[in-house]
Amino acid sequence: MTDAITPHFPYFYNDLKIVLLVINIPETMKLSHSFSGALRTFAYFMASGTHYMLEGIEYLSLYGEEPSAIEQAFAIYANVIEVDEDGTVLNAKYAEKRATQYIRSYCDSAFEVEPPFEDWELVLHGPPPLKDRI
């Protein structure tokens, strides 16, 4: 909840805050250390041009010339990665594989992605608001 809501709905906001506290739902959440580490590692190897799944593929120029390809790869990674109830990443290498398959197929039209991407893997979810909510 943002402060902009409070003046308009003070009772609702306060009641909701109490309910959230009673059922132990935090008002804000942080990404787990496991997810943060997985994302950081993937981003490093992608940006450095040393990701082992893309050996022999010249893809670094995509960062400056065709950033939408990089955007799609990171969207695939984010859509595929899974965490357990504690936030521990369960399938980082598979998420990397799917993302790098996209880059490989983008750079090499002869490469066939197996299995083919499903629609949910390719979704580009909306961006965050221009102004932070907290």
DODONU-418384 format. One line per 4 residues: number of its first residue (from 1); for each residue x, y, z of N, C-alpha, C. Coordinates in nm, 2 decimals. Example, Ala and Ser with C-alpha at 12.3 -4.5 7.8 and 13.67 -1.06 7.14 Angstrom:
<pts>
1	1.32,-0.57,0.78,1.23,-0.45,0.78,1.32,-0.33,0.78; 1.28,-0.22,0.71,1.37,-0.11,0.71,1.29,0.00,0.79
</pts>
This chain:
<pts>
1	0.08,-0.12,0.00,0.00,0.00,0.00,0.09,0.12,0.00; 0.05,0.22,-0.07,0.12,0.35,-0.07,0.06,0.45,0.01; 0.13,0.56,0.05,0.07,0.66,0.13,-0.04,0.74,0.05; -0.04,0.73,-0.08,-0.14,0.80,-0.16,-0.28,0.74,-0.13
5	-0.28,0.61,-0.09,-0.41,0.54,-0.06,-0.46,0.58,0.08; -0.37,0.60,0.17,-0.41,0.62,0.31,-0.51,0.73,0.33; -0.49,0.85,0.27,-0.58,0.96,0.30,-0.72,0.93,0.25; -0.73,0.85,0.14,-0.86,0.83,0.08,-0.94,0.71,0.15
9	-0.86,0.62,0.20,-0.92,0.50,0.26,-0.85,0.47,0.40; -0.85,0.56,0.49,-0.77,0.54,0.61,-0.81,0.41,0.69; -0.95,0.39,0.70,-0.99,0.28,0.78,-0.96,0.15,0.71; -0.99,0.15,0.58,-0.96,0.03,0.50,-0.81,-0.01,0.51
13	-0.72,0.09,0.49,-0.58,0.07,0.49,-0.54,0.02,0.63; -0.58,0.08,0.73,-0.54,0.04,0.87,-0.59,-0.10,0.90; -0.72,-0.13,0.86,-0.77,-0.27,0.88,-0.69,-0.37,0.80; -0.66,-0.34,0.67,-0.58,-0.43,0.59,-0.44,-0.45,0.65
17	-0.38,-0.35,0.70,-0.25,-0.36,0.76,-0.26,-0.45,0.88; -0.36,-0.44,0.96,-0.38,-0.53,1.08,-0.40,-0.67,1.03; -0.48,-0.69,0.93,-0.50,-0.83,0.88,-0.37,-0.89,0.83; -0.29,-0.81,0.75,-0.17,-0.86,0.70,-0.07,-0.90,0.81
21	-0.07,-0.82,0.92,0.02,-0.85,1.03,-0.03,-0.98,1.11; -0.16,-0.99,1.12,-0.22,-1.10,1.20,-0.19,-1.23,1.12; -0.21,-1.24,0.99,-0.18,-1.36,0.92,-0.04,-1.37,0.87; 0.05,-1.28,0.92,0.19,-1.28,0.90,0.23,-1.27,0.75
25	0.17,-1.18,0.68,0.21,-1.15,0.54,0.28,-1.02,0.54; 0.40,-1.02,0.50,0.48,-0.89,0.51,0.42,-0.79,0.40; 0.43,-0.67,0.43,0.39,-0.56,0.34,0.47,-0.55,0.22; 0.60,-0.58,0.23,0.69,-0.59,0.12,0.78,-0.71,0.14
29	0.83,-0.76,0.03,0.91,-0.88,0.03,1.04,-0.85,-0.05; 1.14,-0.92,-0.02,1.27,-0.91,-0.09,1.29,-1.05,-0.17; 1.36,-1.04,-0.28,1.40,-1.16,-0.35,1.49,-1.24,-0.26; 1.49,-1.37,-0.27,1.58,-1.45,-0.19,1.72,-1.44,-0.23
33	1.81,-1.47,-0.14,1.95,-1.47,-0.18,1.98,-1.57,-0.29; 1.91,-1.68,-0.29,1.93,-1.78,-0.39,1.90,-1.73,-0.53; 1.78,-1.66,-0.54,1.74,-1.61,-0.66,1.84,-1.50,-0.71; 1.87,-1.41,-0.61,1.96,-1.30,-0.64,2.09,-1.35,-0.70
37	2.15,-1.45,-0.63,2.27,-1.51,-0.68,2.26,-1.58,-0.82; 2.15,-1.65,-0.84,2.13,-1.71,-0.97,2.12,-1.60,-1.08; 2.04,-1.50,-1.06,2.03,-1.39,-1.16,2.16,-1.32,-1.18; 2.23,-1.29,-1.07,2.36,-1.22,-1.08,2.46,-1.30,-1.17
41	2.46,-1.43,-1.14,2.56,-1.52,-1.21,2.52,-1.53,-1.36; 2.39,-1.54,-1.39,2.35,-1.55,-1.53,2.38,-1.42,-1.60; 2.35,-1.31,-1.54,2.38,-1.18,-1.60,2.53,-1.16,-1.62; 2.61,-1.20,-1.53,2.76,-1.18,-1.55,2.80,-1.26,-1.67
45	2.77,-1.39,-1.68,2.82,-1.47,-1.79,2.76,-1.42,-1.92; 2.64,-1.37,-1.92,2.58,-1.32,-2.04,2.65,-1.19,-2.09; 2.67,-1.10,-1.99,2.73,-0.97,-2.02,2.88,-0.98,-2.06; 2.95,-1.08,-2.00,3.09,-1.10,-2.03,3.12,-1.17,-2.16
49	3.02,-1.23,-2.22,3.04,-1.31,-2.34,3.10,-1.44,-2.31; 3.09,-1.49,-2.19,3.16,-1.62,-2.15,3.06,-1.73,-2.11; 2.93,-1.71,-2.14,2.84,-1.82,-2.10,2.87,-1.94,-2.18; 2.90,-2.05,-2.10,2.94,-2.18,-2.17,2.83,-2.23,-2.26
53	2.71,-2.20,-2.25,2.60,-2.25,-2.34,2.60,-2.18,-2.47; 2.68,-2.07,-2.48,2.68,-1.99,-2.60,2.82,-1.99,-2.66; 2.90,-2.09,-2.62,3.04,-2.09,-2.68,3.03,-2.10,-2.83; 3.11,-2.01,-2.89,3.12,-2.01,-3.04,3.02,-1.92,-3.10
57	2.93,-1.86,-3.02,2.82,-1.77,-3.07,2.86,-1.63,-3.04; 2.87,-1.54,-3.14,2.90,-1.40,-3.12,2.77,-1.33,-3.09; 2.75,-1.30,-2.97,2.62,-1.24,-2.93,2.64,-1.11,-2.85; 2.76,-1.07,-2.82,2.78,-0.95,-2.74,2.73,-0.82,-2.81
61	2.74,-0.82,-2.94,2.70,-0.70,-3.01,2.55,-0.68,-3.00; 2.47,-0.78,-2.96,2.33,-0.77,-2.94,2.30,-0.66,-2.83; 2.38,-0.65,-2.73,2.36,-0.56,-2.62,2.35,-0.42,-2.67; 2.42,-0.38,-2.77,2.42,-0.24,-2.82,2.33,-0.23,-2.94
65	2.33,-0.33,-3.03,2.26,-0.32,-3.16,2.12,-0.37,-3.16; 2.09,-0.48,-3.08,1.96,-0.54,-3.08,1.92,-0.58,-2.94; 1.90,-0.48,-2.85,1.88,-0.51,-2.71,1.75,-0.58,-2.68; 1.66,-0.58,-2.78,1.53,-0.66,-2.76,1.56,-0.81,-2.75
69	1.67,-0.85,-2.82,1.70,-0.99,-2.81,1.75,-1.03,-2.67; 1.83,-0.94,-2.61,1.87,-0.96,-2.47,1.75,-0.95,-2.38; 1.67,-0.86,-2.40,1.54,-0.84,-2.32,1.46,-0.97,-2.32; 1.45,-1.03,-2.44,1.37,-1.15,-2.45,1.44,-1.27,-2.38
73	1.57,-1.28,-2.39,1.64,-1.38,-2.32,1.62,-1.37,-2.17; 1.63,-1.25,-2.11,1.61,-1.23,-1.97,1.47,-1.26,-1.93; 1.37,-1.23,-2.02,1.23,-1.25,-1.99,1.21,-1.41,-1.98; 1.27,-1.48,-2.07,1.26,-1.62,-2.07,1.32,-1.68,-1.94
77	1.44,-1.63,-1.91,1.50,-1.67,-1.78,1.41,-1.65,-1.66; 1.35,-1.53,-1.65,1.26,-1.50,-1.54,1.13,-1.58,-1.54; 1.08,-1.61,-1.66,0.96,-1.68,-1.67,0.98,-1.83,-1.64; 1.09,-1.89,-1.67,1.12,-2.03,-1.65,1.17,-2.06,-1.51
81	1.25,-1.97,-1.45,1.31,-2.01,-1.32,1.20,-2.03,-1.21; 1.23,-2.13,-1.13,1.13,-2.16,-1.02,1.20,-2.16,-0.89; 1.13,-2.13,-0.78,1.18,-2.13,-0.65,1.09,-2.21,-0.56; 1.14,-2.26,-0.45,1.05,-2.33,-0.35,1.00,-2.23,-0.25
85	0.93,-2.28,-0.15,0.86,-2.19,-0.06,0.96,-2.11,0.02; 1.09,-2.15,0.03,1.19,-2.07,0.10,1.27,-1.98,0.01; 1.23,-1.98,-0.12,1.30,-1.89,-0.21,1.42,-1.96,-0.28; 1.45,-2.08,-0.25,1.56,-2.15,-0.31,1.54,-2.18,-0.45
89	1.63,-2.15,-0.54,1.61,-2.17,-0.68,1.62,-2.32,-0.71; 1.53,-2.37,-0.79,1.53,-2.52,-0.82,1.58,-2.55,-0.95; 1.58,-2.46,-1.05,1.61,-2.50,-1.18,1.69,-2.39,-1.26; 1.79,-2.33,-1.19,1.87,-2.22,-1.25,1.93,-2.26,-1.39
93	1.99,-2.38,-1.40,2.05,-2.43,-1.52,1.95,-2.44,-1.63; 1.83,-2.49,-1.60,1.73,-2.51,-1.71,1.68,-2.37,-1.75; 1.67,-2.28,-1.66,1.63,-2.14,-1.70,1.74,-2.08,-1.79; 1.86,-2.10,-1.75,1.97,-2.05,-1.84,1.97,-2.12,-1.98
97	1.95,-2.25,-1.98,1.94,-2.32,-2.10,1.84,-2.26,-2.20; 1.72,-2.24,-2.14,1.61,-2.19,-2.23,1.64,-2.05,-2.28; 1.70,-1.96,-2.19,1.73,-1.83,-2.23,1.85,-1.83,-2.34; 1.95,-1.91,-2.32,2.06,-1.92,-2.41,2.02,-1.98,-2.54
101	1.92,-2.07,-2.54,1.87,-2.13,-2.66,1.81,-2.02,-2.75; 1.74,-1.93,-2.68,1.68,-1.82,-2.76,1.79,-1.74,-2.83; 1.89,-1.70,-2.75,2.00,-1.62,-2.81,2.07,-1.70,-2.92; 2.09,-1.83,-2.90,2.16,-1.91,-3.01,2.07,-1.91,-3.13
105	1.94,-1.93,-3.11,1.85,-1.93,-3.23,1.84,-1.80,-3.30; 1.85,-1.69,-3.22,1.85,-1.56,-3.28,1.97,-1.53,-3.36; 2.09,-1.58,-3.32,2.21,-1.56,-3.39,2.24,-1.66,-3.50; 2.18,-1.78,-3.49,2.20,-1.89,-3.58,2.06,-1.94,-3.63
109	2.02,-1.90,-3.74,1.88,-1.94,-3.79,1.87,-2.09,-3.81; 1.98,-2.16,-3.83,1.98,-2.30,-3.85,1.96,-2.38,-3.71; 1.98,-2.31,-3.60,1.96,-2.38,-3.47,1.81,-2.40,-3.44; 1.78,-2.52,-3.40,1.64,-2.55,-3.36,1.63,-2.56,-3.21
113	1.54,-2.48,-3.15,1.51,-2.49,-3.01,1.43,-2.62,-2.98; 1.48,-2.70,-2.89,1.41,-2.82,-2.85,1.40,-2.83,-2.70; 1.28,-2.85,-2.65,1.15,-2.84,-2.72,1.13,-2.70,-2.76; 1.04,-2.68,-2.86,1.00,-2.54,-2.90,0.95,-2.46,-2.78
117	0.97,-2.33,-2.78,0.93,-2.24,-2.67,0.77,-2.25,-2.66; 0.73,-2.25,-2.54,0.58,-2.24,-2.52,0.55,-2.09,-2.50; 0.43,-2.05,-2.52,0.39,-1.91,-2.52,0.42,-1.84,-2.38; 0.40,-1.92,-2.27,0.43,-1.86,-2.14,0.57,-1.83,-2.12
121	0.66,-1.90,-2.18,0.81,-1.87,-2.17,0.85,-1.74,-2.23; 0.77,-1.70,-2.34,0.81,-1.59,-2.42,0.74,-1.46,-2.37; 0.65,-1.46,-2.28,0.58,-1.34,-2.24,0.67,-1.24,-2.18; 0.65,-1.11,-2.23,0.72,-1.00,-2.18,0.62,-0.93,-2.09
125	0.64,-0.95,-1.96,0.55,-0.89,-1.86,0.57,-0.73,-1.86; 0.47,-0.66,-1.81,0.48,-0.52,-1.81,0.59,-0.46,-1.72; 0.64,-0.34,-1.75,0.75,-0.28,-1.67,0.69,-0.23,-1.54; 0.78,-0.20,-1.44,0.73,-0.14,-1.32,0.69,0.00,-1.34
129	0.62,0.06,-1.24,0.58,0.20,-1.26,0.70,0.29,-1.27; 0.69,0.41,-1.33,0.80,0.50,-1.34,0.84,0.55,-1.20; 0.75,0.56,-1.11,0.78,0.60,-0.97,0.77,0.49,-0.87; 0.87,0.48,-0.79,0.86,0.37,-0.69,0.74,0.39,-0.60
133	0.69,0.28,-0.55,0.57,0.28,-0.46,0.61,0.28,-0.32; 0.73,0.27,-0.28,0.77,0.28,-0.14,0.88,0.39,-0.12
</pts>
